[in-house]
Each structure stands twice: as structure tokens, then as C-alpha cells.
Amino acid sequence: MNKEAKYVTILDFDNGRVFQYEIHEEWIDNGDYELILSDYGHNLSNCQWMVHDEPGIITENHREYVY
């Protein structure tokens, strides 16, 4: 993806995990992030999510990358 990549991070309370995906062009064209996240298997009634510019999750003052 280009230098203006975006990422979506999901707090999934169903399984107590954090997921992070790079947003692909077709996501931007479609604009329906919730449908796409549901297709990835997330139950959106028990999740919180956000779109942001930089990858990684910060824990205990360290940046960890999610693959």
C-alpha cells in the first residue's frame, strides 16, 4: 500500500483479543468497514474498532507489531 496507508484495530470482546488489519483499496472504495469486519468473523455487537494511520499496538511503553 502507499505511504498513506490506513489501519483498522479491533478490540474483540468475544475472544479477548486485539486484531489489526491494513486497509485495502477495495475497503476504501466500498466504505462499509462494518460489513468487511463482519466478513472477517468479528461480532460487531461485541467489538470496538477504529481507523488510524500507523500500525502497531503499544503495550508497556513498547510498540508491538501485529502480524
Jmol script that loads the backbone (N, CA, C; Angstrom):
load data "model"
ATOM      1  N   MET A   1       0.837  -1.176   0.000  1.00  0.00           N
ATOM      2  CA  MET A   1       0.000   0.000   0.000  1.00  0.00           C
ATOM      3  C   MET A   1       0.886   1.245   0.000  1.00  0.00           C
ATOM      4  N   ASN A   2       0.354   2.373  -0.383  1.00  0.00           N
ATOM      5  CA  ASN A   2       1.159   3.583  -0.495  1.00  0.00           C
ATOM      6  C   ASN A   2       1.493   4.174   0.870  1.00  0.00           C
ATOM      7  N   LYS A   3       2.208   5.286   0.883  1.00  0.00           N
ATOM      8  CA  LYS A   3       2.663   5.897   2.126  1.00  0.00           C
ATOM      9  C   LYS A   3       1.520   6.427   2.978  1.00  0.00           C
ATOM     10  N   GLU A   4       0.329   6.518   2.422  1.00  0.00           N
ATOM     11  CA  GLU A   4      -0.822   6.993   3.175  1.00  0.00           C
ATOM     12  C   GLU A   4      -1.677   5.826   3.657  1.00  0.00           C
ATOM     13  N   ALA A   5      -1.045   4.719   3.976  1.00  0.00           N
ATOM     14  CA  ALA A   5      -1.770   3.530   4.416  1.00  0.00           C
ATOM     15  C   ALA A   5      -2.570   3.821   5.677  1.00  0.00           C
ATOM     16  N   LYS A   6      -3.669   3.134   5.795  1.00  0.00           N
ATOM     17  CA  LYS A   6      -4.512   3.215   6.979  1.00  0.00           C
ATOM     18  C   LYS A   6      -4.641   1.815   7.560  1.00  0.00           C
ATOM     19  N   TYR A   7      -4.971   1.766   8.830  1.00  0.00           N
ATOM     20  CA  TYR A   7      -5.123   0.507   9.536  1.00  0.00           C
ATOM     21  C   TYR A   7      -6.403   0.558  10.352  1.00  0.00           C
ATOM     22  N   VAL A   8      -6.973  -0.611  10.611  1.00  0.00           N
ATOM     23  CA  VAL A   8      -8.125  -0.708  11.493  1.00  0.00           C
ATOM     24  C   VAL A   8      -7.736  -1.662  12.617  1.00  0.00           C
ATOM     25  N   THR A   9      -7.996  -1.230  13.853  1.00  0.00           N
ATOM     26  CA  THR A   9      -7.724  -2.042  15.032  1.00  0.00           C
ATOM     27  C   THR A   9      -9.051  -2.361  15.697  1.00  0.00           C
ATOM     28  N   ILE A  10      -9.223  -3.649  16.040  1.00  0.00           N
ATOM     29  CA  ILE A  10     -10.470  -4.131  16.611  1.00  0.00           C
ATOM     30  C   ILE A  10     -10.207  -4.687  18.002  1.00  0.00           C
ATOM     31  N   LEU A  11     -10.963  -4.216  18.984  1.00  0.00           N
ATOM     32  CA  LEU A  11     -10.979  -4.838  20.303  1.00  0.00           C
ATOM     33  C   LEU A  11     -12.141  -5.816  20.285  1.00  0.00           C
ATOM     34  N   ASP A  12     -11.839  -7.087  20.227  1.00  0.00           N
ATOM     35  CA  ASP A  12     -12.868  -8.117  20.098  1.00  0.00           C
ATOM     36  C   ASP A  12     -13.106  -8.739  21.469  1.00  0.00           C
ATOM     37  N   PHE A  13     -14.220  -8.361  22.092  1.00  0.00           N
ATOM     38  CA  PHE A  13     -14.518  -8.818  23.444  1.00  0.00           C
ATOM     39  C   PHE A  13     -15.029 -10.253  23.470  1.00  0.00           C
ATOM     40  N   ASP A  14     -15.455 -10.799  22.334  1.00  0.00           N
ATOM     41  CA  ASP A  14     -15.898 -12.192  22.294  1.00  0.00           C
ATOM     42  C   ASP A  14     -14.757 -13.145  22.633  1.00  0.00           C
ATOM     43  N   ASN A  15     -13.551 -12.832  22.147  1.00  0.00           N
ATOM     44  CA  ASN A  15     -12.422 -13.724  22.409  1.00  0.00           C
ATOM     45  C   ASN A  15     -11.283 -13.048  23.171  1.00  0.00           C
ATOM     46  N   GLY A  16     -11.489 -11.814  23.602  1.00  0.00           N
ATOM     47  CA  GLY A  16     -10.488 -11.128  24.414  1.00  0.00           C
ATOM     48  C   GLY A  16      -9.191 -10.844  23.697  1.00  0.00           C
ATOM     49  N   ARG A  17      -9.265 -10.571  22.391  1.00  0.00           N
ATOM     50  CA  ARG A  17      -8.052 -10.310  21.611  1.00  0.00           C
ATOM     51  C   ARG A  17      -8.165  -8.997  20.853  1.00  0.00           C
ATOM     52  N   VAL A  18      -7.002  -8.498  20.450  1.00  0.00           N
ATOM     53  CA  VAL A  18      -6.915  -7.299  19.631  1.00  0.00           C
ATOM     54  C   VAL A  18      -6.432  -7.718  18.248  1.00  0.00           C
ATOM     55  N   PHE A  19      -7.115  -7.239  17.219  1.00  0.00           N
ATOM     56  CA  PHE A  19      -6.753  -7.544  15.836  1.00  0.00           C
ATOM     57  C   PHE A  19      -6.417  -6.242  15.120  1.00  0.00           C
ATOM     58  N   GLN A  20      -5.528  -6.324  14.147  1.00  0.00           N
ATOM     59  CA  GLN A  20      -5.204  -5.154  13.346  1.00  0.00           C
ATOM     60  C   GLN A  20      -5.045  -5.577  11.892  1.00  0.00           C
ATOM     61  N   TYR A  21      -5.691  -4.830  11.019  1.00  0.00           N
ATOM     62  CA  TYR A  21      -5.634  -5.105   9.586  1.00  0.00           C
ATOM     63  C   TYR A  21      -5.223  -3.846   8.843  1.00  0.00           C
ATOM     64  N   GLU A  22      -4.444  -4.024   7.788  1.00  0.00           N
ATOM     65  CA  GLU A  22      -4.174  -2.922   6.879  1.00  0.00           C
ATOM     66  C   GLU A  22      -5.400  -2.770   5.986  1.00  0.00           C
ATOM     67  N   ILE A  23      -5.813  -1.556   5.769  1.00  0.00           N
ATOM     68  CA  ILE A  23      -6.994  -1.293   4.949  1.00  0.00           C
ATOM     69  C   ILE A  23      -6.587  -1.325   3.488  1.00  0.00           C
ATOM     70  N   HIS A  24      -7.275  -2.136   2.728  1.00  0.00           N
ATOM     71  CA  HIS A  24      -7.000  -2.274   1.303  1.00  0.00           C
ATOM     72  C   HIS A  24      -7.868  -1.311   0.500  1.00  0.00           C
ATOM     73  N   GLU A  25      -7.426  -1.030  -0.710  1.00  0.00           N
ATOM     74  CA  GLU A  25      -8.141  -0.078  -1.574  1.00  0.00           C
ATOM     75  C   GLU A  25      -9.625  -0.414  -1.713  1.00  0.00           C
ATOM     76  N   GLU A  26      -9.947  -1.719  -1.843  1.00  0.00           N
ATOM     77  CA  GLU A  26     -11.350  -2.080  -2.015  1.00  0.00           C
ATOM     78  C   GLU A  26     -12.176  -1.746  -0.787  1.00  0.00           C
ATOM     79  N   TRP A  27     -11.550  -1.702   0.403  1.00  0.00           N
ATOM     80  CA  TRP A  27     -12.275  -1.284   1.605  1.00  0.00           C
ATOM     81  C   TRP A  27     -12.656   0.185   1.480  1.00  0.00           C
ATOM     82  N   ILE A  28     -11.687   0.978   1.016  1.00  0.00           N
ATOM     83  CA  ILE A  28     -11.928   2.419   0.886  1.00  0.00           C
ATOM     84  C   ILE A  28     -12.994   2.681  -0.168  1.00  0.00           C
ATOM     85  N   ASP A  29     -12.911   1.959  -1.292  1.00  0.00           N
ATOM     86  CA  ASP A  29     -13.903   2.123  -2.352  1.00  0.00           C
ATOM     87  C   ASP A  29     -15.290   1.728  -1.872  1.00  0.00           C
ATOM     88  N   ASN A  30     -15.366   0.635  -1.108  1.00  0.00           N
ATOM     89  CA  ASN A  30     -16.643   0.143  -0.611  1.00  0.00           C
ATOM     90  C   ASN A  30     -17.164   1.049   0.504  1.00  0.00           C
ATOM     91  N   GLY A  31     -16.301   1.431   1.441  1.00  0.00           N
ATOM     92  CA  GLY A  31     -16.668   2.323   2.530  1.00  0.00           C
ATOM     93  C   GLY A  31     -17.459   1.662   3.639  1.00  0.00           C
ATOM     94  N   ASP A  32     -17.752   0.378   3.518  1.00  0.00           N
ATOM     95  CA  ASP A  32     -18.539  -0.312   4.531  1.00  0.00           C
ATOM     96  C   ASP A  32     -17.627  -1.180   5.390  1.00  0.00           C
ATOM     97  N   TYR A  33     -16.898  -0.561   6.298  1.00  0.00           N
ATOM     98  CA  TYR A  33     -15.952  -1.267   7.140  1.00  0.00           C
ATOM     99  C   TYR A  33     -16.639  -2.321   8.001  1.00  0.00           C
ATOM    100  N   GLU A  34     -17.819  -2.009   8.511  1.00  0.00           N
ATOM    101  CA  GLU A  34     -18.507  -2.950   9.392  1.00  0.00           C
ATOM    102  C   GLU A  34     -18.841  -4.257   8.667  1.00  0.00           C
ATOM    103  N   LEU A  35     -19.259  -4.170   7.424  1.00  0.00           N
ATOM    104  CA  LEU A  35     -19.554  -5.380   6.657  1.00  0.00           C
ATOM    105  C   LEU A  35     -18.292  -6.209   6.460  1.00  0.00           C
ATOM    106  N   ILE A  36     -17.191  -5.550   6.148  1.00  0.00           N
ATOM    107  CA  ILE A  36     -15.929  -6.243   5.932  1.00  0.00           C
ATOM    108  C   ILE A  36     -15.442  -6.887   7.225  1.00  0.00           C
ATOM    109  N   LEU A  37     -15.530  -6.174   8.347  1.00  0.00           N
ATOM    110  CA  LEU A  37     -15.098  -6.743   9.620  1.00  0.00           C
ATOM    111  C   LEU A  37     -15.970  -7.923  10.016  1.00  0.00           C
ATOM    112  N   SER A  38     -17.249  -7.853   9.714  1.00  0.00           N
ATOM    113  CA  SER A  38     -18.141  -8.994   9.956  1.00  0.00           C
ATOM    114  C   SER A  38     -17.713 -10.183   9.099  1.00  0.00           C
ATOM    115  N   ASP A  39     -17.343  -9.928   7.854  1.00  0.00           N
ATOM    116  CA  ASP A  39     -16.871 -10.991   6.977  1.00  0.00           C
ATOM    117  C   ASP A  39     -15.588 -11.642   7.517  1.00  0.00           C
ATOM    118  N   TYR A  40     -14.784 -10.865   8.264  1.00  0.00           N
ATOM    119  CA  TYR A  40     -13.569 -11.401   8.887  1.00  0.00           C
ATOM    120  C   TYR A  40     -13.899 -12.204  10.145  1.00  0.00           C
ATOM    121  N   GLY A  41     -15.174 -12.252  10.523  1.00  0.00           N
ATOM    122  CA  GLY A  41     -15.595 -13.073  11.649  1.00  0.00           C
ATOM    123  C   GLY A  41     -15.801 -12.337  12.950  1.00  0.00           C
ATOM    124  N   HIS A  42     -15.774 -11.002  12.923  1.00  0.00           N
ATOM    125  CA  HIS A  42     -15.976 -10.237  14.150  1.00  0.00           C
ATOM    126  C   HIS A  42     -17.463  -9.981  14.390  1.00  0.00           C
ATOM    127  N   ASN A  43     -17.898 -10.177  15.627  1.00  0.00           N
ATOM    128  CA  ASN A  43     -19.258  -9.872  16.046  1.00  0.00           C
ATOM    129  C   ASN A  43     -19.270  -8.411  16.492  1.00  0.00           C
ATOM    130  N   LEU A  44     -19.722  -7.528  15.637  1.00  0.00           N
ATOM    131  CA  LEU A  44     -19.593  -6.093  15.899  1.00  0.00           C
ATOM    132  C   LEU A  44     -20.437  -5.606  17.064  1.00  0.00           C
ATOM    133  N   SER A  45     -21.394  -6.410  17.518  1.00  0.00           N
ATOM    134  CA  SER A  45     -22.158  -6.004  18.701  1.00  0.00           C
ATOM    135  C   SER A  45     -21.334  -6.197  19.968  1.00  0.00           C
ATOM    136  N   ASN A  46     -20.176  -6.868  19.846  1.00  0.00           N
ATOM    137  CA  ASN A  46     -19.306  -7.066  20.990  1.00  0.00           C
ATOM    138  C   ASN A  46     -17.859  -6.691  20.667  1.00  0.00           C
ATOM    139  N   CYS A  47     -17.700  -5.647  19.833  1.00  0.00           N
ATOM    140  CA  CYS A  47     -16.381  -5.141  19.435  1.00  0.00           C
ATOM    141  C   CYS A  47     -16.386  -3.617  19.455  1.00  0.00           C
ATOM    142  N   GLN A  48     -15.191  -3.068  19.557  1.00  0.00           N
ATOM    143  CA  GLN A  48     -14.975  -1.655  19.278  1.00  0.00           C
ATOM    144  C   GLN A  48     -13.843  -1.599  18.275  1.00  0.00           C
ATOM    145  N   TRP A  49     -13.895  -0.620  17.370  1.00  0.00           N
ATOM    146  CA  TRP A  49     -12.863  -0.537  16.350  1.00  0.00           C
ATOM    147  C   TRP A  49     -12.601   0.910  15.982  1.00  0.00           C
ATOM    148  N   MET A  50     -11.402   1.126  15.418  1.00  0.00           N
ATOM    149  CA  MET A  50     -11.036   2.470  14.962  1.00  0.00           C
ATOM    150  C   MET A  50     -10.108   2.360  13.766  1.00  0.00           C
ATOM    151  N   VAL A  51     -10.130   3.388  12.931  1.00  0.00           N
ATOM    152  CA  VAL A  51      -9.238   3.517  11.783  1.00  0.00           C
ATOM    153  C   VAL A  51      -8.161   4.532  12.157  1.00  0.00           C
ATOM    154  N   HIS A  52      -6.904   4.230  11.804  1.00  0.00           N
ATOM    155  CA  HIS A  52      -5.795   5.116  12.160  1.00  0.00           C
ATOM    156  C   HIS A  52      -4.671   4.992  11.138  1.00  0.00           C
ATOM    157  N   ASP A  53      -3.649   5.849  11.267  1.00  0.00           N
ATOM    158  CA  ASP A  53      -2.588   5.965  10.270  1.00  0.00           C
ATOM    159  C   ASP A  53      -1.368   5.080  10.498  1.00  0.00           C
ATOM    160  N   GLU A  54      -1.067   4.709  11.730  1.00  0.00           N
ATOM    161  CA  GLU A  54       0.173   3.976  11.998  1.00  0.00           C
ATOM    162  C   GLU A  54      -0.130   2.581  12.527  1.00  0.00           C
ATOM    163  N   PRO A  55       0.658   1.579  12.100  1.00  0.00           N
ATOM    164  CA  PRO A  55       0.441   0.218  12.591  1.00  0.00           C
ATOM    165  C   PRO A  55       1.028   0.040  13.981  1.00  0.00           C
ATOM    166  N   GLY A  56       0.650  -1.048  14.609  1.00  0.00           N
ATOM    167  CA  GLY A  56       1.248  -1.429  15.877  1.00  0.00           C
ATOM    168  C   GLY A  56       0.340  -1.141  17.059  1.00  0.00           C
ATOM    169  N   ILE A  57       0.639  -1.830  18.130  1.00  0.00           N
ATOM    170  CA  ILE A  57      -0.091  -1.662  19.378  1.00  0.00           C
ATOM    171  C   ILE A  57       0.937  -1.372  20.453  1.00  0.00           C
ATOM    172  N   ILE A  58       0.684  -0.397  21.283  1.00  0.00           N
ATOM    173  CA  ILE A  58       1.634  -0.016  22.317  1.00  0.00           C
ATOM    174  C   ILE A  58       1.222  -0.686  23.625  1.00  0.00           C
ATOM    175  N   THR A  59       2.152  -1.467  24.192  1.00  0.00           N
ATOM    176  CA  THR A  59       1.929  -2.113  25.478  1.00  0.00           C
ATOM    177  C   THR A  59       3.170  -1.901  26.328  1.00  0.00           C
ATOM    178  N   GLU A  60       2.978  -1.544  27.557  1.00  0.00           N
ATOM    179  CA  GLU A  60       4.082  -1.350  28.483  1.00  0.00           C
ATOM    180  C   GLU A  60       5.198  -0.502  27.882  1.00  0.00           C
ATOM    181  N   ASN A  61       4.815   0.593  27.234  1.00  0.00           N
ATOM    182  CA  ASN A  61       5.747   1.550  26.639  1.00  0.00           C
ATOM    183  C   ASN A  61       6.588   0.985  25.494  1.00  0.00           C
ATOM    184  N   HIS A  62       6.147  -0.107  24.882  1.00  0.00           N
ATOM    185  CA  HIS A  62       6.831  -0.677  23.731  1.00  0.00           C
ATOM    186  C   HIS A  62       5.836  -0.818  22.589  1.00  0.00           C
ATOM    187  N   ARG A  63       6.313  -0.615  21.390  1.00  0.00           N
ATOM    188  CA  ARG A  63       5.460  -0.815  20.212  1.00  0.00           C
ATOM    189  C   ARG A  63       5.609  -2.250  19.746  1.00  0.00           C
ATOM    190  N   GLU A  64       4.482  -2.938  19.676  1.00  0.00           N
ATOM    191  CA  GLU A  64       4.466  -4.300  19.180  1.00  0.00           C
ATOM    192  C   GLU A  64       3.693  -4.330  17.884  1.00  0.00           C
ATOM    193  N   TYR A  65       4.211  -5.018  16.904  1.00  0.00           N
ATOM    194  CA  TYR A  65       3.534  -5.101  15.624  1.00  0.00           C
ATOM    195  C   TYR A  65       2.717  -6.374  15.551  1.00  0.00           C
ATOM    196  N   VAL A  66       1.518  -6.239  15.042  1.00  0.00           N
ATOM    197  CA  VAL A  66       0.600  -7.358  14.936  1.00  0.00           C
ATOM    198  C   VAL A  66       0.658  -7.887  13.515  1.00  0.00           C
ATOM    199  N   TYR A  67       0.922  -9.150  13.364  1.00  0.00           N
ATOM    200  CA  TYR A  67       1.003  -9.773  12.043  1.00  0.00           C
ATOM    201  C   TYR A  67      -0.070 -10.826  11.910  1.00  0.00           C
TER     202      TYR A  67
END
end "model"
wireframe off; spacefill off
backbone 0.3
color backbone group
